[in-house]
Amino acid sequence: MRLVDPWDEAPASVWGEPGGAGADVPDQWFRPVERRGDSAAEIYLEVQSSPAFREVRRRYRRFVVPATVAFLLWYLGYVIVATTAHDLMARPVVGALNVAMVAGLGQFLTTFLLTWAYARHARLHRDRAALELRWDTQEMTRGAGR
């Protein structure tokens, strides 16, 4: 099944054209678009084996693997303690709040904190490099056979 992009042939304003995005940007800031005879698959394989791509993936794994393991251990610990230590979980903390409710609410809190930490890590350590890879890949595939 082949998907057809309806905007593939549509004219677009480009950098440096009158009225286009960045019309007042000096010409020396432009990177030449590399026209390649390679197929898109070969270009993507080349990018996948590049040091820049491997660095983005390494940064991703260095955050995601430990965070996932820590969260799963925290979640499984909560489930195990909730099913085996009924007296501990039923112990009141403040008023009608018991240990089980506090730990359950802690699950929600850690989910939100982990989401915030992931977004921050991505923004600070991966997004810029991934965006540069994306633009470079798009420039290389622009003239490639599909």
Backbone hydrogen bonds in HBPLUS format (Angstrom, degrees):
<---DONOR---> <-ACCEPTOR-->    atom                        ^
c    i                          cat <-CA-CA->   ^        H-A-AA   ^      H-
h    n   atom  resd res      DA  || num        DHA   H-A  angle D-A-AA Bond
n    s   type  num  typ     dist DA aas  dist angle  dist       angle   num
A0008-ASP N   A0005-ASP O   3.21 MM   3  5.36 167.5  2.22 111.8 114.5     1
A0010-ALA N   A0007-TRP O   3.25 MM   3  5.01 149.5  2.35  96.6 105.6     2
A0017-GLU N   A0014-VAL O   3.19 MM   3  5.84 170.3  2.20 136.6 138.6     3
A0020-GLY N   A0017-GLU O   2.89 MM   3  5.04 162.5  1.92 126.5 129.4     4
A0025-VAL N   A0022-GLY O   3.09 MM   3  5.28 165.2  2.12 117.1 117.3     5
A0029-TRP N   A0026-PRO O   3.19 MM   3  5.92 166.0  2.21 119.2 123.5     6
A0030-PHE N   A0027-ASP O   3.15 MM   3  5.71 167.1  2.16 118.5 122.5     7
A0043-ILE N   A0039-SER O   3.06 MM   4  6.40 155.4  2.12 150.6 157.8     8
A0040-ALA N   A0145-GLY O   3.22 MM 105  6.27 149.9  2.32 177.0 168.4     9
A0044-TYR N   A0040-ALA O   2.91 MM   4  6.18 162.8  1.94 154.4 158.4    10
A0045-LEU N   A0041-ALA O   2.99 MM   4  6.20 154.3  2.06 145.8 153.0    11
A0046-GLU N   A0042-GLU O   2.94 MM   4  6.12 149.5  2.03 141.6 150.2    12
A0047-VAL N   A0043-ILE O   2.88 MM   4  6.19 158.4  1.93 152.7 158.4    13
A0048-GLN N   A0044-TYR O   2.85 MM   4  5.98 155.7  1.91 143.9 151.2    14
A0049-SER N   A0045-LEU O   3.10 MM   4  6.28 139.4  2.27 138.7 147.9    15
A0050-SER N   A0047-VAL O   3.05 MM   3  5.05 158.8  2.10 104.3 110.8    16
A0054-ARG N   A0050-SER O   3.10 MM   4  6.39 165.6  2.12 153.3 157.6    17
A0055-GLU N   A0051-PRO O   2.91 MM   4  6.07 147.3  2.02 144.0 152.6    18
A0056-VAL N   A0052-ALA O   3.09 MM   4  6.38 155.4  2.15 145.0 150.8    19
A0057-ARG N   A0053-PHE O   3.00 MM   4  6.29 165.9  2.02 156.1 159.5    20
A0058-ARG N   A0054-ARG O   2.86 MM   4  6.00 151.1  1.94 142.5 151.1    21
A0059-ARG N   A0055-GLU O   2.95 MM   4  6.16 163.8  1.97 151.7 155.0    22
A0060-TYR N   A0056-VAL O   3.01 MM   4  6.22 152.8  2.09 145.1 153.0    23
A0061-ARG N   A0057-ARG O   2.92 MM   4  6.16 168.9  1.93 154.1 156.0    24
A0062-ARG N   A0058-ARG O   2.87 MM   4  6.04 154.6  1.94 150.4 157.8    25
A0063-PHE N   A0060-TYR O   3.20 MM   3  5.58 142.6  2.35 104.9 114.8    26
A0064-VAL N   A0060-TYR O   2.92 MM   4  6.06 177.0  1.92 164.3 163.6    27
A0065-VAL N   A0061-ARG O   3.13 MM   4  5.54 158.7  2.17 134.5 141.0    28
A0067-ALA N   A0063-PHE O   3.17 MM   4  6.17 159.3  2.22 150.0 156.3    29
A0068-THR N   A0064-VAL O   2.82 MM   4  5.83 158.8  1.87 152.7 158.4    30
A0069-VAL N   A0065-VAL O   3.00 MM   4  6.16 168.1  2.01 155.8 159.1    31
A0070-ALA N   A0066-PRO O   2.89 MM   4  6.02 166.5  1.91 150.2 154.3    32
A0071-PHE N   A0067-ALA O   2.94 MM   4  6.06 161.9  1.98 145.5 150.8    33
A0072-LEU N   A0068-THR O   2.89 MM   4  6.03 165.5  1.91 152.9 157.2    34
A0073-LEU N   A0069-VAL O   2.93 MM   4  6.08 158.3  1.97 150.2 156.3    35
A0074-TRP N   A0070-ALA O   2.97 MM   4  6.16 157.4  2.03 146.3 152.7    36
A0075-TYR N   A0071-PHE O   2.83 MM   4  6.08 158.7  1.88 151.5 157.5    37
A0076-LEU N   A0072-LEU O   2.80 MM   4  5.93 172.6  1.80 153.4 155.9    38
A0077-GLY N   A0073-LEU O   2.80 MM   4  5.79 153.3  1.87 142.3 150.8    39
A0078-TYR N   A0074-TRP O   3.03 MM   4  6.20 152.4  2.11 140.0 147.0    40
A0079-VAL N   A0075-TYR O   3.00 MM   4  6.34 160.3  2.04 152.6 157.6    41
A0080-ILE N   A0076-LEU O   2.83 MM   4  6.00 165.9  1.85 153.8 157.8    42
A0081-VAL N   A0077-GLY O   2.91 MM   4  6.00 167.7  1.93 150.0 153.8    43
A0082-ALA N   A0078-TYR O   2.87 MM   4  5.94 154.8  1.94 145.2 153.0    44
A0083-THR N   A0079-VAL O   3.02 MM   4  6.21 141.2  2.17 142.6 151.9    45
A0084-THR N   A0080-ILE O   2.96 MM   4  6.03 137.9  2.14 145.6 157.1    46
A0085-ALA N   A0081-VAL O   2.85 MM   4  5.23 159.5  1.89 139.3 145.1    47
A0089-MET N   A0085-ALA O   3.10 MM   4  6.37 167.6  2.12 157.1 160.3    48
A0090-ALA N   A0086-HIS O   2.95 MM   4  6.04 139.7  2.12 144.3 155.0    49
A0091-ARG N   A0088-LEU O   3.24 MM   3  5.37 157.0  2.30 103.3 110.3    50
A0100-ALA N   A0089-MET O   3.06 MM  11  4.61 156.0  2.12 136.5 128.8    51
A0099-VAL N   A0091-ARG O   3.02 MM   8  5.85 142.2  2.17 152.3 162.1    52
A0093-VAL N   A0097-LEU O   2.67 MM   4  5.61 178.7  1.67 153.7 153.2    53
A0097-LEU N   A0094-VAL O   2.94 MM   3  5.30 153.0  2.01 143.9 139.3    54
A0102-VAL N   A0098-ASN O   3.10 MM   4  6.41 162.3  2.14 155.2 160.5    55
A0103-ALA N   A0099-VAL O   2.88 MM   4  6.05 163.3  1.91 153.0 157.8    56
A0104-GLY N   A0100-ALA O   2.87 MM   4  5.97 152.0  1.95 142.5 150.8    57
A0105-LEU N   A0101-MET O   2.89 MM   4  6.07 159.8  1.94 147.7 152.8    58
A0106-GLY N   A0102-VAL O   2.85 MM   4  6.04 140.1  2.01 137.5 149.9    59
A0107-GLN N   A0103-ALA O   3.02 MM   4  6.37 131.5  2.26 137.7 149.5    60
A0107-GLN N   A0104-GLY O   3.09 MM   3  5.10 130.9  2.34  93.7 106.6    61
A0109-LEU N   A0105-LEU O   2.97 MM   4  6.30 163.1  2.00 150.5 155.6    62
A0110-THR N   A0106-GLY O   2.85 MM   4  6.00 163.2  1.88 147.9 152.1    63
A0111-THR N   A0107-GLN O   3.02 MM   4  6.20 144.8  2.15 140.8 150.5    64
A0112-PHE N   A0108-PHE O   3.06 MM   4  6.41 161.3  2.10 155.2 158.5    65
A0113-LEU N   A0109-LEU O   2.89 MM   4  6.15 160.9  1.92 152.1 158.3    66
A0114-LEU N   A0110-THR O   2.83 MM   4  5.83 155.9  1.89 141.5 148.2    67
A0115-THR N   A0111-THR O   2.99 MM   4  6.17 153.5  2.06 144.3 151.6    68
A0116-TRP N   A0112-PHE O   2.96 MM   4  6.19 162.0  2.00 149.6 154.1    69
A0117-ALA N   A0113-LEU O   2.85 MM   4  6.05 161.8  1.88 148.8 154.2    70
A0118-TYR N   A0114-LEU O   2.87 MM   4  6.01 154.8  1.93 145.5 152.2    71
A0119-ALA N   A0115-THR O   3.02 MM   4  6.23 166.6  2.03 151.6 154.8    72
A0120-ARG N   A0116-TRP O   2.94 MM   4  6.13 158.7  1.99 150.6 156.9    73
A0121-HIS N   A0117-ALA O   2.87 MM   4  5.99 161.8  1.91 146.6 152.1    74
A0122-ALA N   A0118-TYR O   2.87 MM   4  6.06 163.0  1.90 152.8 157.6    75
A0123-ARG N   A0119-ALA O   2.97 MM   4  6.10 160.4  2.00 144.5 150.0    76
A0124-LEU N   A0120-ARG O   2.93 MM   4  6.09 160.0  1.97 152.5 157.6    77
A0125-HIS N   A0121-HIS O   2.82 MM   4  5.66 155.1  1.88 150.9 157.1    78
A0126-ARG N   A0122-ALA O   3.01 MM   4  4.94 152.5  2.09 127.4 132.8    79
A0127-ASP N   A0122-ALA O   2.79 MM   5  5.66 162.7  1.82 166.0 161.1    80
A0130-ALA N   A0126-ARG O   2.89 MM   4  5.97 163.3  1.92 164.8 170.4    81
A0131-LEU N   A0127-ASP O   2.85 MM   4  5.96 154.3  1.92 148.6 155.5    82
A0132-GLU N   A0128-ARG O   2.98 MM   4  6.23 157.1  2.03 148.0 154.2    83
A0133-LEU N   A0129-ALA O   3.00 MM   4  6.24 156.5  2.06 145.0 151.3    84
A0134-ARG N   A0130-ALA O   2.91 MM   4  6.13 151.5  1.99 142.6 150.9    85
A0135-TRP N   A0131-LEU O   2.93 MM   4  6.23 163.5  1.96 154.0 156.9    86
A0136-ASP N   A0132-GLU O   2.94 MM   4  6.09 165.0  1.96 150.5 155.2    87
A0137-THR N   A0133-LEU O   2.87 MM   4  5.98 158.6  1.91 147.4 153.5    88
A0138-GLN N   A0134-ARG O   2.90 MM   4  6.13 157.8  1.95 149.5 155.7    89
A0139-GLU N   A0135-TRP O   2.91 MM   4  6.14 155.4  1.97 149.5 156.1    90
A0140-MET N   A0136-ASP O   2.96 MM   4  6.21 154.9  2.03 146.6 153.4    91
A0141-THR N   A0137-THR O   2.91 MM   4  6.10 153.8  1.97 149.8 156.9    92
A0142-ARG N   A0138-GLN O   3.03 MM   4  5.94 121.8  2.38 137.3 149.8    93
A0144-ALA N   A0141-THR O   3.08 MM   3  4.77 150.9  2.17  97.3 106.3    94
